[in-house]
Amino acid sequence: MVNGEYCISNLKTHATEEQIEAKGSKIADFENREYLAQHIILLTTLIHLGARIKDLNSAEEMWKVVKADATYTSWMQKINCPA
């Protein structure tokens, strides 16, 4: 945005109404997919792990915690520790 006008990536050419709407649609799609990914991660993890990741802001952050938990927890810990 330059001087209150939406511009394309070169910051000199003004964006058309169609370009603005397309960008808005892409942003809305991304937000919906992000929410869905967070929801799926929370629904498919154990309660103790869900409690650790529920306050994270993105699905990527959640996935990193889930992956680290699965990678660094031994099978004996998984079997012996109640969820």
NORNORHU-V424529 format. One record per residue. RES is the residue in one letter. SS is DSSP state (a for helix, b for strand, c for the rest). Layout:
BEGIN
RES/SS
RES/SS
END
This chain:
BEGIN
M/c
V/b
N/c
G/c
E/b
Y/c
C/b
I/c
S/c
N/c
L/c
K/c
T/c
H/b
A/c
T/c
E/a
E/a
Q/a
I/a
E/a
A/a
K/a
G/a
S/a
K/a
I/a
A/a
D/a
F/a
E/a
N/a
R/a
E/a
Y/a
L/a
A/a
Q/a
H/a
I/a
I/a
L/a
L/a
T/c
T/c
L/c
I/a
H/a
L/a
G/a
A/a
R/a
I/a
K/c
D/c
L/c
N/c
S/c
A/a
E/a
E/a
M/a
W/a
K/a
V/a
V/a
K/a
A/a
D/a
A/a
T/a
Y/a
T/c
S/c
W/a
M/a
Q/a
K/a
I/a
N/a
C/c
P/c
A/c
END
